[in-house]
Each structure stands twice: as structure tokens, then as C-alpha cells.
Amino acid sequence: RTKSSSSSASSSSDKNSLIGASKASSIALNSAGLSRSQVRDFSCELDVERGVKIYEVDFDYGRYDYSYDIDAYSGKILHKEKERD
């Protein structure tokens, strides 16, 4: 019994912990197959969209603009876009 209550406490605290801008940046860059040194005009901001905390990660590479919305708790990519500059 003690074990189950501690595991549920730990999973609820994990759910309440933000992944951090550094981790969100890595997720977006890895998805694009790029490194931080390759891109320009990089930004990563914590925001709330439709009641969900997200990291908005934006950067440019070559002739393209990349934009990612990443769940601030799970790190899941909620939306990604690659547009010609």
C-alpha cells in the first residue's frame, strides 16, 4: 500500500513539472534534424494556448521557418510547421 501511494505521488509530481526550455529546444531541433549551431533567429518561450502550457520554439534554417508547439509537461510535439521563408 505504501508503495502504490508513493508511486502515484511521484507520477503526479512528474505531471506538474515543466520539462524546461532547454529540453523543449532539444526536442524541436531533434525533430528537425538540426543542431542549435546550425539555426538562426532561435527562440523558445513558455506560453499558454487553449489552457495548455506549451513551449513555442521557433527558428530559421536555410530558406525555411520552423515552428513547434511542445507540451510543457510531457514534451510531446503538439504542432509543427515548416514554411518557406
C-alpha positions as CSV (number, residue, x, y, z in Angstrom):
1,R,0.0,0.0,0.0
2,T,2.8,2.4,0.9
3,K,4.4,1.6,-2.4
4,S,1.4,2.5,-4.5
5,S,0.8,5.8,-2.8
6,S,4.4,6.8,-3.2
7,S,4.3,5.9,-6.9
8,S,1.1,7.8,-7.5
9,A,2.6,10.8,-5.6
10,S,5.7,10.7,-7.8
11,S,3.7,10.4,-11.0
12,S,1.6,13.4,-10.1
13,S,4.6,15.5,-9.2
14,D,6.2,14.5,-12.6
15,K,3.0,15.7,-14.3
16,N,3.3,19.0,-12.5
17,S,6.9,19.6,-13.5
18,L,7.8,21.6,-16.6
19,I,10.3,20.0,-18.9
20,G,12.2,23.3,-19.2
21,A,13.1,25.4,-22.2
22,S,16.4,23.6,-22.8
23,K,14.6,20.2,-23.2
24,A,11.9,21.7,-25.3
25,S,14.5,23.2,-27.6
26,S,16.3,19.9,-27.9
27,I,13.0,18.1,-28.8
28,A,12.3,20.6,-31.6
29,L,15.8,20.6,-33.0
30,N,16.0,16.8,-32.9
31,S,12.7,16.6,-34.8
32,A,14.0,18.9,-37.5
33,G,17.3,17.0,-37.6
34,L,19.3,20.2,-36.8
35,S,21.6,21.4,-34.1
36,R,21.4,24.7,-32.3
37,S,24.6,26.0,-34.0
38,Q,23.0,25.4,-37.5
39,V,19.9,27.6,-37.0
40,R,19.4,31.3,-36.7
41,D,16.7,33.5,-35.0
42,F,16.1,30.9,-32.4
43,S,13.5,31.5,-29.7
44,C,11.8,29.3,-27.1
45,E,9.1,30.8,-24.9
46,L,6.7,29.3,-22.4
47,D,3.1,30.1,-23.3
48,V,-0.5,29.0,-22.6
49,E,-2.6,28.0,-25.6
50,R,-6.2,27.0,-25.0
51,G,-5.5,26.4,-21.4
52,V,-2.5,24.2,-22.0
53,K,1.1,25.2,-21.1
54,I,3.4,24.9,-24.1
55,Y,6.8,25.9,-25.2
56,E,6.8,27.7,-28.5
57,V,10.1,27.0,-30.3
58,D,10.9,28.9,-33.5
59,F,14.0,29.1,-35.7
60,D,15.2,29.5,-39.2
61,Y,17.4,27.2,-41.3
62,G,18.2,27.8,-44.9
63,R,15.1,29.2,-46.6
64,Y,12.7,27.8,-44.1
65,D,11.0,28.9,-40.9
66,Y,10.4,26.2,-38.3
67,S,7.7,26.5,-35.6
68,Y,7.0,24.0,-32.9
69,D,4.4,23.8,-30.0
70,I,5.6,21.4,-27.4
71,D,3.6,20.3,-24.3
72,A,5.4,21.9,-21.4
73,Y,4.9,18.8,-19.2
74,S,5.2,15.8,-21.4
75,G,7.5,17.1,-24.1
76,K,5.0,15.8,-26.8
77,I,5.1,17.8,-30.1
78,L,1.6,19.2,-30.4
79,H,2.1,21.1,-33.6
80,K,5.0,21.6,-36.0
81,E,5.2,23.7,-39.1
82,K,7.9,24.2,-41.7
83,E,7.3,27.2,-44.1
84,R,9.4,28.5,-46.9
85,D,10.9,31.9,-45.9
